[in-house]
Every structure is written in C-alpha cells, then in structure tokens.
C-alpha cells in the first residue's frame, strides 16, 4: 500500500506541469491569488460587491487586528459631528452580548493571529461579531447619514443607545484596512445603478442589461452594459443686418451619447502604518456619440455650455473583505462657440475609448493618467459664409472614495467648422471666394484633488492638472469660387 501511494504521487507529479509565471492561477472572489502559508503573493480580488455587502473592521496594531467582515452595521452617522451609531450583529435594541474582538471565542481568531483574506472573502468567511472599541477602523457601504459610504476610525465610545453603540469617529485611510495586501481591478458600473436627472425637456434615456431593458428613442440599439442619452435643443440664433435673411435661421443640436463607464482601482500596500507603494483611481470606458449641428449659432465671446443631464452612482467594490465605495458623477453637456457669422449643416459620428485618473508611486508621488483614442466620420458637411463655429458633446466626470472627490476629468469630443474669404452680391444673389474646412477633435482635461490621500498617501498641497489631451483631424474641406 505505501509503495502504491508513493507511485501514485510520483505519477501525478510527472503528469502535471506547474503554472507559468506569465499566467498565474486566477483568484476567486474575495480570496488571495495564492493562499499558501509561505506565499509572498498577497493580492486581493477586486469585484463588484454582492447584495447585502457586509461591513469590514480592523484594529491596527493589535493582535488579530487584520481587516475582516463583521455583522456590525452603521445605523446612523452625522457628518458634522463625526458621531455614529454602530449596531452589533445586525440587530438594534439592547447592546450585543458578544464579547470584544480581543477576547477569543469560537468565532474569532486566537490571540496573535488574524483572519486571512481567504477567510475574509465574501461567501467564505464567518462574519465576526464584536463590540465597537476605540481604535477600530470601519469601512461601510452607503448607510443612513453616509450615502456615499463611510471610512472612519473610532476615537471614543460614548455609550449605548436603543439603536446600538454611539461612538465618536474621525476620517480614516484605506491602508489601515488593506495593510500590506495588494489589489488591482476594474469594475463596470451598471446603467441601472445611475440616478439620472434630465435637465432639458427633450432628453431620452436608454440602457440594457441581461433580463432588464429600458429603451428610449424608437429604433435605438444599446449594447449590454451601456447607457445612452439622446438630446435635442435649439440654440441662440443671431441676426445680422448685413447678412441675408436666410443666413439668420435658427440653430439647433440633435444627438446622443452612449457610454459604458468603469471604475479602475489599484492598491499596493506596505503595512497599516506605511505609505502604500502604489495606488491608482480612475474612470475609463467605451464612448460612442453622434450629433448634428444645423443653422447659425449665436455669437459669444466665450463658449456656451448647456448641461442636459447629470448622473450619479455609488458602486461598491469588494476588495477582499473590504467594501470600497466609489462615488461617480457624470454631467453631460453641449458646448457651442462661434462668431455668429457662419451657417453650418454638419453631422458626425464618433467612437472610441478614454481613461482618466491619478497614479501614485513612492518615487514620484501622484501623477496624472489620461488618454483618449477616438475616430469620427462626417455624414454631411455644408458651410456657407465666412467665419467659425465649434460644437462639443461632452461629459465631465468626477470620481472619489467615500465622499472625497479625487479625480475630475472633462472629455469633450467636438466638431469645428471654419471658412475664410469674401461674400459679395445683391438681391439675394451672392458669390463666395475662399476656403472652408471641417475638423473633428477631442479634448480631455481635468485635475487631481488632495482627497486622494484617502489611500494613506501624503496629502497633495495643491490640485494637479490631469494633463491635457488634444487631438484634431480634418473631416472635409476645399476651396470655393
């Protein structure tokens, strides 16, 4: 029997090849990529948090103080005073009879040990009940009084209330929970998770996902995971006594934006009391838009910006045992500028992707990341008279953690038309001698905010420009006589 067992082990070892370093074994949700005791890989899975996400707590500097899921919940929070009421075991009423976390129980680790991430991941960890104590760091999904999530440290236990334990808190940082673990991932934001405020009368919203579809404009086809907004609005027209009556026709913009946003997160820790080796927070996604600009837009010394919809979502990322709440806001807008002299009839379709965020490294601190790769195709192009006009159909995005804005990005694909030359004639018979051109382009601008210190990195002393991305390409043009 021993000989047969040894032969079987040798045969199994000879028939299986070790995984290559370029293709490590996939990590399951809420577990480390490698949970072996002597492993140096401490990566946590980043995924969309499941329904009923649990609260995570840690007590840095104490035995068994590693972040883990608990049955604690935030019953209420006052952002002005920093006071919170924490319920134990998910129940309100009398204080919990569960012993403090520092006392060993059948459901808590022995002194000097801590639950591993594989034990703390969703669906694999017993939710550890304990009373709230000074020094606890709490990470919670959106809760009463904290609609954008809560990341706080308990500085004082005030007393018991019918709803739970009232505590005094102060802002905390993610490295107190994630410690020396690492995490990297991107999570799409479901279209149905957005709260949408339509700011103009003629705005239609469309989105689709598996077994759940909402269609706005007739004939609109929206890929799974994408959100589409269609808009139409009249623009200020301008009268000009020296131009023909037909040249002062009203202007309008009609088009749509279709976007599939996702949140990008990375953390490379060195310990609960140390600055992380790396960090990243940003927003990216696929972009499709199409719009038609017709007529003669009103003259304006500065571009006219017309917001037509605002969107807000608070997706929760499950980073190992820790719920990380990301706050994402999008403002979709039209932007028109021109000298009021040129009349255009331009249609354009545009497609591509974008990325904007901030990355941190020990050597260089926080630096911007921004890119936009887009192409466009004109459907129809007409320019009359001489002058210039530019129209953009853009989106301003803000992304942060637990209510602190960290990145602001402004993506503005545009079309620009210009004509030079002279127009002469009488009795509505005019001739034009000059050149004209239509250009497509994209602008991406933004800033990094000091609130990115929520990672546990040094506080920024000033806002840092994201770095400007500006690309322009010719769509059509020529000379007319």
PyMOL commands that set and color helices and strands:
alter all, ss='L'
color gray80, all
select helices_A, chain A and resi 2-15+117-120+175-178+191-193+245-248+450-455
alter helices_A, ss='H'
color red, helices_A
select strands_A, chain A and resi 43-44+46-48+55-58+68-70+73-78+83-87+137-140+150-161+164-171+182-188+195-198+203-209+212-214+227-235+251-268+278-295+304-313+316-319+322-338+343-361+365-384+387-401+404-426+429-448+464-465+469-480
alter strands_A, ss='S'
color yellow, strands_A
deselect
rebuild
show_as cartoon
